[in-house]
Amino acid sequence: MPKGYYQGSSTSLSGLVRPITASESDLHTQSEDMGLFMELVRDIATELDLDTLCYKILTNVNLLTCADRASLFLVEGTRDSRYLVPKLFDVSVESDLEVSIEKARSELCRIPLGVGIAGQVALSKEAVRTGDAYKDERFSPQIDEITGYRTQSLVCLPICNQQGEVLGVAEIINKIDDGNVTEFCEKDVELFKRYLTFAGIGIQNATLFEISRREFVRNQILLNLAKCIFEEQSTLEDLLTRVIAEASQFLECERCAVYVLDSNREDEQVFQTAFQLRCFPDEASDNNVEPAPLDSPYANVAKYVANTTEILRINDLSKWSEYEFGSTAYEIVSHLAKTDPSLRSLVALPICHREEEKNSVVGVALLVNKNGYDPFSEDDVQALEAFSIFCGLGIHNTVMYENVCKLMAKQKVALELLSFHAMAADDDVKKLKKAHIPSGKYFEINSYAFNDFQYSDEETCYATIRMFMDFDLINKFQIPYDVLCCWVLSVKKNYRPVKYHNWRHALNVAQTMFALLKTGKMERFMHDIEILGLLIACLSHDLDHRGTNNAFQTKAMTPLATLYSTSTMEHHHFNQCAMILSQDAANILKNLSPSNYRLAMSKIEHAILATDLAIYFKKKSKFIEMVENGEWDWQDPDNKELLCAMMMTACDLSAIAKPWEIQHRVAKLVAKEFFDQGDIEKLQLNSQPIDMLNRDKKDDLPKMQIGFIDAICLPLYKALSESFPWVKPLYQHCAENRENWMKLAELVDMGLTWIDHDTIDKPIESRSSELTQLPLVVTELKPRTTSESSINKSQLQLPENDRSRRSKHGSKSSSAPSSPNDLSENEEPEIRPSSLRSFSLSNQHPALKPLIKKSNSKIACLISLAEDRTSEKFSSTIKLVATSLMTGGKLWEGIELLVLAGRTSDACNNLQSSGKWPESARIARASLDKERTTELMR
C-alpha cells in the first residue's frame, strides 16, 4: 500500500479510508487530531469478538503511531503460573484478519512473565522504549526467528483493566518516517498509552463476552447431553457412545475416554466397560466411538483415580514430577508416557452419582492432549466436572435400569415358578371334580350360626362350590367346572397356616356373605356379576396373610409396605387374587366379556380394599347417617358401592356374631395370632406392642372385646338390621356375646383370668375338647326330720352334660350319662341345685365304706346328708366321703358333695389345689362367701 493511505477493516473505518493530500503528508503531526483519535476509539468500543478487536487495535495503533508492525500478547494461565500468549503479531495496516489469526495460531509460543521485554513489561507494568532492540538484553529474538522480520525500534506497553490488572502487552515496532525506520518519540508513546487505555476496556468486555459465550455453548451442550442421557438408557454401551460424541464438542481434546466400574464388585475397583473417542471436535460422531481396552496404561490411570477419588491433572508431562501427586501416580503416568510418546497433557477425574458420598464412584472420565498444545485450564476442569455430573447420573440410571430389567426378568421367572406351585395339583383338581357336593342344608350355609370347625378341609371346598351352585353362577357365567375346582383349591393353597387369618376364616366370610344375600334377602339388590365379585372377594380377601397387620408392615418397613403405602395387606391380597385369576387353569372369569371382566375385577378390588378397617371408619358415619335418615336407594351406584363395603366388613367381623361357643373359640385363635405379632414386635422391632397385641395384657381381652363390639360391630350390625330386617340375628348374637364378655370381664375385675394360662399358649387344634363355661347356682340344703326315713331313687337328679354332638352326617343327638362315671375325662359336670330332699337316717357311718368302694357317689350323698349338719360327726363324714371321691379320681363328684352340703370353703380349697382357680371363684361368688371371694382376689 502506498504511504499515506489508511486501510482498516471494511466494517470499521470505511468512512476514513481516503488519500492523503500533500498538506497532510505528516501523519505524525495529524495524529494529534482529537477527532481522528475518537473515531478510532469508537471503532473498537462496540467490538465484542476478541480476535477482531485485537486486529482493530493493532491496525489503529499502526495508523496513529506510523508503526510498521504491531503485536499483542494476552496474559493466560493460573495465578501461580502465568504467561503471555501471542494473540496477533506482526500486524500491519495491510494485513488480513484471517491470515493474521491463522499465523498466530500456527506459530504459537508462550512467554513466561519476566522473560523478554514483553514479559518484563507484563510483570512490572512499566513501559519500555528502545531504538535498537537487539542492544537491549531483555529483548528475545524468538518472534523474529519465527516470522523472519527484524525488530529495530520498539515500544512495549501494558494493557490494564479498570482494576489495574494486566490483561496483556502491546508492542509497536519500527516507526516508518519517509520510508526509513526511526525511533519512536515521547509523543508516540503517550499517544500509544492513551489509546491502550480504551483498548483495555474493550479487551475486558470482549473477554467477558467470550466467557459468557463459551458458557452458553457449554450449557447448550450440557442440556443436549442431559437430553441424551435421559433419552438413551437402554444399554450402557449406547449411552456412552452418545455421551462421548456429545461431550467432545466442548471438551476440546484429542482423546476422551470413559471407564465404568463394575457395580457388582464392591471389594475392588474393576472396570466393567470403557469407551473412547480419538478425534478432534469437528470430526466427532457416534461412528468414531470405540471400546477402550480395560488393561491399558490409560486404564491403570483411571483405576488410580477411582481408588483415590481425586482429580489427576498434568498440564505438561515433561515438567511433571512425583512430588506433585506421589510416587504411585508418578510410576503409573511414567509407564503411560513410555507407551504413548504423543502424550502431552492429561486430566482424569472420578464420576460420581452422589457427590457427598465417597463410595458413590461409578466411573472415571479421562481427557488426553488438549487441542492446540494448550494445557488444560481451570475452565476445562470445570467443564469436565460438569460433564462428569451428567455422565454419573446417566451411568447410574442406566446401570439401575439394566438391573431393573434383570430383576424384572427374574421376577417374571419367579412369578411363573410361583404360579406353577401356587396352582392346585391336577390330582387334587380331578378328585374334587369327581366328588359329590352335598346340599346347602347339609352344610347349613344359609345359617348365621354356621360352624366350620365340624367340617374337614375337603368339606370346606365342597361348601364353597355349593355356594356357587346355589347362586347358579356356574351356568350364568359359563364357568368350566374343572376351572372352578382348580380356583377353589388354589385359593385354599395360597392361604398361610396362620392361627386365624387362614382359609377357614375366608370360608366363614364367604358363608356369611352367602347368608346375607340369601337369608338376609339382599340378593334382590345385586346383579349376578356383583354377587360373583363379592363371593370371589370374600374367599380371596386375606390371601397370603402373614399373621401381621398393616401397622406391623409399616413399622418393620417390609417390601409390602414399600409397594403399598396405604391398605398394605389389602392391596397384596387383591394382587394375589389377580395372580391366581391370571392363570388360565384357574381363571373362572375367562368367559366373561371384556366389559364384564373389567367390572368384575373392579368389584373384587373395591370389596377386598373395603376390609381395611381404616376405610370402614371413613365410610361408617355416612352409611349410618343414610340409614337413620331413611334416605337410601340401593340401586344408586354410589350407594350400592357403600353398601357392598359395609357388607364386606360385616362378613369379615362375623365371628363376633356367632353363637357363644364358636365366638369364644374364635376369640382364642385371634388372641393367639395377635400375641404372636406382639412377640415379634418385642423381639425384632424392639418396641412395646399395644395392649391388644401384648401377651402380658391377655387378661384385659374381655374388656377390649367389649370396646371392639361397641365401637365397630354393634353400630354396623344395627344399621344393617334396620335396613334389612332379615339380618337382625347378627345384631342379636353380637349383643348376646357382649353380655358374655361382660361376665368374663367381671371375673377379671375379681383378679382372675378370663382364659387358662396353659391354654392360650397352646395351639387350639391340639386339644381334644374345650371346657364349656356353664352357669353355677348353689342352694342351701336344710336337714330333714327323722320321720322322713325313706327315699325314692327316682327323686335323684343326676348331673347332666348338655353339650350336643353332631354325627358325621350333621345330625344332632343329646346324651346324658347315667352317672358321673359316664363322663369323659375332659368333661366337667354342671353344678346345679339337686332335687335331693332332706331326710334323716340312723347313724350308719360304717355303711359308707362299701358304697364308696362302688363309686356310687349319689348314695354316699344321701347317707351323708342324713347326718345332723350341726354335729361334728356330720362334718367329718362329709370330708371323708369327698376326700375318698376326689382321691379316686372323682374330683367333681367330691366338689358337688361339698357344695351341696354347704362346705363351700372346703370345695374352693380342693379346686385351688387342683389348679382350677376360675371354678373356685365362681363357687365362692355364687355362695356369696365374701370372705372367700376377697381372699381369692388377693
Secondary structure in CASP SS format (residue, H / E / C, confidence):
PFRMAT SS
TARGET T0000
AUTHOR 0000-0000-0000
METHOD secondary structure of the structure
MODEL  1
M C 1.00
P C 1.00
K C 1.00
G C 1.00
Y C 1.00
Y C 1.00
Q C 1.00
G C 1.00
S C 1.00
S C 1.00
T C 1.00
S C 1.00
L C 1.00
S C 1.00
G C 1.00
L C 1.00
V C 1.00
R C 1.00
P C 1.00
I C 1.00
T C 1.00
A H 1.00
S H 1.00
E H 1.00
S C 1.00
D C 1.00
L H 1.00
H H 1.00
T H 1.00
Q H 1.00
S C 1.00
E C 1.00
D C 1.00
M H 1.00
G H 1.00
L H 1.00
F H 1.00
M H 1.00
E H 1.00
L H 1.00
V H 1.00
R H 1.00
D H 1.00
I H 1.00
A H 1.00
T C 1.00
E C 1.00
L C 1.00
D C 1.00
L H 1.00
D H 1.00
T H 1.00
L H 1.00
C H 1.00
Y H 1.00
K H 1.00
I H 1.00
L H 1.00
T H 1.00
N H 1.00
V H 1.00
N H 1.00
L H 1.00
L H 1.00
T H 1.00
C C 1.00
A E 1.00
D E 1.00
R E 1.00
A E 1.00
S E 1.00
L E 1.00
F E 1.00
L E 1.00
V E 1.00
E E 1.00
G E 1.00
T C 1.00
R C 1.00
D C 1.00
S C 1.00
R E 1.00
Y E 1.00
L E 1.00
V E 1.00
P E 1.00
K E 1.00
L E 1.00
F E 1.00
D E 1.00
V E 1.00
S C 1.00
V C 1.00
E C 1.00
S C 1.00
D C 1.00
L H 1.00
E H 1.00
V H 1.00
S H 1.00
I H 1.00
E H 1.00
K H 1.00
A H 1.00
R H 1.00
S H 1.00
E C 1.00
L C 1.00
C C 1.00
R C 1.00
I E 1.00
P E 1.00
L C 1.00
G C 1.00
V C 1.00
G H 1.00
I H 1.00
A H 1.00
G H 1.00
Q H 1.00
V H 1.00
A H 1.00
L H 1.00
S H 1.00
K C 1.00
E C 1.00
A C 1.00
V E 1.00
R E 1.00
T E 1.00
G C 1.00
D C 1.00
A H 1.00
Y H 1.00
K H 1.00
D C 1.00
E C 1.00
R C 1.00
F C 1.00
S C 1.00
P C 1.00
Q H 1.00
I H 1.00
D H 1.00
E H 1.00
I H 1.00
T H 1.00
G C 1.00
Y C 1.00
R C 1.00
T C 1.00
Q C 1.00
S C 1.00
L E 1.00
V E 1.00
C E 1.00
L E 1.00
P E 1.00
I E 1.00
C E 1.00
N C 1.00
Q C 1.00
Q C 1.00
G C 1.00
E C 1.00
V E 1.00
L E 1.00
G E 1.00
V E 1.00
A E 1.00
E E 1.00
I E 1.00
I E 1.00
N E 1.00
K E 1.00
I E 1.00
D E 1.00
D C 1.00
G C 1.00
N E 1.00
V E 1.00
T E 1.00
E C 1.00
F C 1.00
C C 1.00
E H 1.00
K H 1.00
D H 1.00
V H 1.00
E H 1.00
L H 1.00
F H 1.00
K H 1.00
R H 1.00
Y H 1.00
L H 1.00
T H 1.00
F H 1.00
A H 1.00
G H 1.00
I H 1.00
G H 1.00
I H 1.00
Q H 1.00
N H 1.00
A H 1.00
T H 1.00
L H 1.00
F H 1.00
E H 1.00
I H 1.00
S H 1.00
R H 1.00
R H 1.00
E H 1.00
F H 1.00
V H 1.00
R H 1.00
N H 1.00
Q H 1.00
I H 1.00
L H 1.00
L H 1.00
N H 1.00
L H 1.00
A H 1.00
K H 1.00
C H 1.00
I H 1.00
F H 1.00
E H 1.00
E C 1.00
Q C 1.00
S C 1.00
T C 1.00
L H 1.00
E H 1.00
D H 1.00
L H 1.00
L H 1.00
T H 1.00
R H 1.00
V H 1.00
I H 1.00
A H 1.00
E H 1.00
A H 1.00
S H 1.00
Q H 1.00
F H 1.00
L H 1.00
E C 1.00
C E 1.00
E E 1.00
R E 1.00
C E 1.00
A E 1.00
V E 1.00
Y E 1.00
V E 1.00
L E 1.00
D C 1.00
S C 1.00
N C 1.00
R C 1.00
E C 1.00
D C 1.00
E C 1.00
Q C 1.00
V C 1.00
F E 1.00
Q E 1.00
T E 1.00
A E 1.00
F E 1.00
Q E 1.00
L E 1.00
R E 1.00
C C 1.00
F C 1.00
P H 1.00
D H 1.00
E H 1.00
A C 1.00
S C 1.00
D H 1.00
N H 1.00
N H 1.00
V E 1.00
E E 1.00
P E 1.00
A C 1.00
P C 1.00
L C 1.00
D C 1.00
S C 1.00
P H 1.00
Y H 1.00
A H 1.00
N H 1.00
V H 1.00
A H 1.00
K H 1.00
Y H 1.00
V H 1.00
A H 1.00
N H 1.00
T H 1.00
T C 1.00
E C 1.00
I C 1.00
L E 1.00
R E 1.00
I E 1.00
N C 1.00
D C 1.00
L H 1.00
S H 1.00
K H 1.00
W C 1.00
S C 1.00
E H 1.00
Y H 1.00
E H 1.00
F H 1.00
G C 1.00
S H 1.00
T H 1.00
A H 1.00
Y H 1.00
E H 1.00
I H 1.00
V H 1.00
S H 1.00
H H 1.00
L H 1.00
A H 1.00
K H 1.00
T H 1.00
D C 1.00
P C 1.00
S C 1.00
L C 1.00
R C 1.00
S C 1.00
L E 1.00
V E 1.00
A E 1.00
L E 1.00
P E 1.00
I E 1.00
C E 1.00
H C 1.00
R C 1.00
E C 1.00
E C 1.00
E C 1.00
K H 1.00
N H 1.00
S H 1.00
V E 1.00
V E 1.00
G E 1.00
V E 1.00
A E 1.00
L E 1.00
L E 1.00
V E 1.00
N E 1.00
K E 1.00
N H 1.00
G H 1.00
Y H 1.00
D C 1.00
P C 1.00
F C 1.00
S C 1.00
E H 1.00
D H 1.00
D H 1.00
V H 1.00
Q H 1.00
A H 1.00
L H 1.00
E H 1.00
A H 1.00
F H 1.00
S H 1.00
I H 1.00
F H 1.00
C H 1.00
G H 1.00
L H 1.00
G H 1.00
I H 1.00
H H 1.00
N H 1.00
T H 1.00
V H 1.00
M H 1.00
Y H 1.00
E H 1.00
N H 1.00
V H 1.00
C H 1.00
K H 1.00
L H 1.00
M H 1.00
A H 1.00
K H 1.00
Q H 1.00
K H 1.00
V H 1.00
A H 1.00
L H 1.00
E H 1.00
L H 1.00
L H 1.00
S H 1.00
F H 1.00
H H 1.00
A H 1.00
M C 1.00
A C 1.00
A C 1.00
D H 1.00
D H 1.00
D H 1.00
V H 1.00
K H 1.00
K H 1.00
L H 1.00
K H 1.00
K H 1.00
A C 1.00
H C 1.00
I C 1.00
P C 1.00
S C 1.00
G H 1.00
K H 1.00
Y H 1.00
F H 1.00
E C 1.00
I C 1.00
N C 1.00
S C 1.00
Y C 1.00
A C 1.00
F C 1.00
N C 1.00
D H 1.00
F H 1.00
Q H 1.00
Y C 1.00
S C 1.00
D H 1.00
E H 1.00
E H 1.00
T H 1.00
C H 1.00
Y H 1.00
A H 1.00
T H 1.00
I H 1.00
R H 1.00
M H 1.00
F H 1.00
M H 1.00
D H 1.00
F C 1.00
D C 1.00
L H 1.00
I H 1.00
N H 1.00
K H 1.00
F C 1.00
Q C 1.00
I C 1.00
P C 1.00
Y H 1.00
D H 1.00
V H 1.00
L H 1.00
C H 1.00
C H 1.00
W H 1.00
V H 1.00
L H 1.00
S H 1.00
V H 1.00
K H 1.00
K H 1.00
N C 1.00
Y C 1.00
R C 1.00
P C 1.00
V C 1.00
K C 1.00
Y C 1.00
H C 1.00
N C 1.00
W H 1.00
R H 1.00
H H 1.00
A H 1.00
L H 1.00
N H 1.00
V H 1.00
A H 1.00
Q H 1.00
T H 1.00
M H 1.00
F H 1.00
A H 1.00
L H 1.00
L H 1.00
K H 1.00
T C 1.00
G C 1.00
K C 1.00
M C 1.00
E H 1.00
R H 1.00
F H 1.00
M C 1.00
H C 1.00
D H 1.00
I H 1.00
E H 1.00
I H 1.00
L H 1.00
G H 1.00
L H 1.00
L H 1.00
I H 1.00
A H 1.00
C H 1.00
L H 1.00
S H 1.00
H C 1.00
D C 1.00
L C 1.00
D C 1.00
H C 1.00
R C 1.00
G C 1.00
T C 1.00
N C 1.00
N H 1.00
A H 1.00
F H 1.00
Q H 1.00
T H 1.00
K H 1.00
A H 1.00
M C 1.00
T C 1.00
P H 1.00
L H 1.00
A H 1.00
T H 1.00
L H 1.00
Y C 1.00
S C 1.00
T C 1.00
S C 1.00
T H 1.00
M H 1.00
E H 1.00
H H 1.00
H H 1.00
H H 1.00
F H 1.00
N H 1.00
Q H 1.00
C H 1.00
A H 1.00
M H 1.00
I H 1.00
L H 1.00
S C 1.00
Q C 1.00
D H 1.00
A H 1.00
A H 1.00
N C 1.00
I C 1.00
L C 1.00
K C 1.00
N C 1.00
L C 1.00
S C 1.00
P H 1.00
S H 1.00
N H 1.00
Y H 1.00
R H 1.00
L H 1.00
A H 1.00
M H 1.00
S H 1.00
K H 1.00
I H 1.00
E H 1.00
H H 1.00
A H 1.00
I H 1.00
L H 1.00
A C 1.00
T C 1.00
D C 1.00
L H 1.00
A H 1.00
I H 1.00
Y H 1.00
F H 1.00
K H 1.00
K H 1.00
K H 1.00
S H 1.00
K H 1.00
F H 1.00
I H 1.00
E H 1.00
M H 1.00
V H 1.00
E H 1.00
N H 1.00
G C 1.00
E C 1.00
W C 1.00
D C 1.00
W C 1.00
Q C 1.00
D C 1.00
P H 1.00
D H 1.00
N H 1.00
K H 1.00
E H 1.00
L H 1.00
L H 1.00
C H 1.00
A H 1.00
M H 1.00
M H 1.00
M H 1.00
T H 1.00
A H 1.00
C H 1.00
D H 1.00
L C 1.00
S H 1.00
A H 1.00
I H 1.00
A H 1.00
K C 1.00
P C 1.00
W H 1.00
E H 1.00
I H 1.00
Q H 1.00
H H 1.00
R H 1.00
V H 1.00
A H 1.00
K H 1.00
L H 1.00
V H 1.00
A H 1.00
K H 1.00
E H 1.00
F H 1.00
F H 1.00
D H 1.00
Q H 1.00
G H 1.00
D H 1.00
I H 1.00
E H 1.00
K H 1.00
L H 1.00
Q C 1.00
L C 1.00
N C 1.00
S C 1.00
Q C 1.00
P C 1.00
I C 1.00
D H 1.00
M H 1.00
L H 1.00
N C 1.00
R H 1.00
D H 1.00
K H 1.00
K H 1.00
D H 1.00
D H 1.00
L H 1.00
P H 1.00
K H 1.00
M H 1.00
Q H 1.00
I H 1.00
G H 1.00
F H 1.00
I H 1.00
D H 1.00
A H 1.00
I H 1.00
C H 1.00
L H 1.00
P H 1.00
L H 1.00
Y H 1.00
K H 1.00
A H 1.00
L H 1.00
S H 1.00
E H 1.00
S H 1.00
F C 1.00
P H 1.00
W H 1.00
V H 1.00
K H 1.00
P H 1.00
L H 1.00
Y H 1.00
Q H 1.00
H H 1.00
C H 1.00
A H 1.00
E H 1.00
N H 1.00
R H 1.00
E H 1.00
N H 1.00
W H 1.00
M H 1.00
K H 1.00
L H 1.00
A H 1.00
E H 1.00
L H 1.00
V H 1.00
D H 1.00
M C 1.00
G C 1.00
L C 1.00
T C 1.00
W C 1.00
I C 1.00
D C 1.00
H H 1.00
D H 1.00
T H 1.00
I H 1.00
D C 1.00
K C 1.00
P C 1.00
I H 1.00
E H 1.00
S H 1.00
R C 1.00
S C 1.00
S C 1.00
E C 1.00
L C 1.00
T C 1.00
Q C 1.00
L C 1.00
P C 1.00
L C 1.00
V C 1.00
V C 1.00
T C 1.00
E C 1.00
L C 1.00
K C 1.00
P C 1.00
R C 1.00
T C 1.00
T C 1.00
S C 1.00
E C 1.00
S C 1.00
S C 1.00
I C 1.00
N C 1.00
K H 1.00
S H 1.00
Q H 1.00
L C 1.00
Q C 1.00
L C 1.00
P C 1.00
E C 1.00
N C 1.00
D C 1.00
R C 1.00
S C 1.00
R E 1.00
R E 1.00
S C 1.00
K C 1.00
H C 1.00
G C 1.00
S C 1.00
K E 1.00
S E 1.00
S C 1.00
S C 1.00
A C 1.00
P C 1.00
S C 1.00
S C 1.00
P H 1.00
N H 1.00
D H 1.00
L C 1.00
S C 1.00
E C 1.00
N C 1.00
E C 1.00
E C 1.00
P C 1.00
E C 1.00
I C 1.00
R C 1.00
P C 1.00
S C 1.00
S C 1.00
L C 1.00
R C 1.00
S C 1.00
F C 1.00
S C 1.00
L C 1.00
S C 1.00
N C 1.00
Q C 1.00
H H 1.00
P H 1.00
A H 1.00
L H 1.00
K H 1.00
P H 1.00
L H 1.00
I H 1.00
K H 1.00
K C 1.00
S C 1.00
N C 1.00
S H 1.00
K H 1.00
I H 1.00
A H 1.00
C H 1.00
L H 1.00
I H 1.00
S H 1.00
L H 1.00
A C 1.00
E C 1.00
D C 1.00
R C 1.00
T C 1.00
S C 1.00
E H 1.00
K H 1.00
F H 1.00
S H 1.00
S H 1.00
T H 1.00
I H 1.00
K H 1.00
L H 1.00
V H 1.00
A H 1.00
T H 1.00
S H 1.00
L H 1.00
M H 1.00
T H 1.00
G C 1.00
G C 1.00
K C 1.00
L H 1.00
W H 1.00
E H 1.00
G H 1.00
I H 1.00
E H 1.00
L H 1.00
L H 1.00
V H 1.00
L H 1.00
A C 1.00
G C 1.00
R C 1.00
T H 1.00
S H 1.00
D H 1.00
A H 1.00
C H 1.00
N H 1.00
N H 1.00
L H 1.00
Q H 1.00
S H 1.00
S C 1.00
G C 1.00
K C 1.00
W H 1.00
P H 1.00
E H 1.00
S H 1.00
A H 1.00
R H 1.00
I H 1.00
A H 1.00
R H 1.00
A H 1.00
S C 1.00
L C 1.00
D C 1.00
K H 1.00
E H 1.00
R H 1.00
T H 1.00
T H 1.00
E H 1.00
L H 1.00
M H 1.00
R C 1.00
END
